[in-house]
């Protein structure tokens, strides 16, 4: 028997025993030998999936243009850690799934010069640089 775990939304999963389901890259496929749902096994596999696919990016910003409120609100659905230092400056470590990197690029580009990317364990920083270089080429 094969179980398919279908991600519907945050913290919501559908389980199906059909083996002919088509699903996108955001679905987690878990093959099993038994025909019963095993919550411990699913949690273990999901935890391993998250650990293998979780990336982090560190962003610096300040309170100009209401950036702190805007960015913390926009990324409220992500796991993050934000530290305020020197009265008006912030460092935010944002944890994201590697499959969400393109969406992150689009969102971050909207902040323009209000933010600075300090480090990235995924490919977001490289994608931002690539997009900016392509835009510069359009003007030359």
Secondary structure, DSSP 8 states (H G I E B T S, - for coil): -EEEEEEEETTEEEEE--S-----TTSEEEE-SSSS--HHHHHHHHHHHHHHHEEEEEEEEESGGGHHHHHHHHTTTSEEEEEEETTTEEEEEEEEEGGGHHHHHHHHHTTGGGEEEEEESSSHHHHHHHHHHHHHHHH-
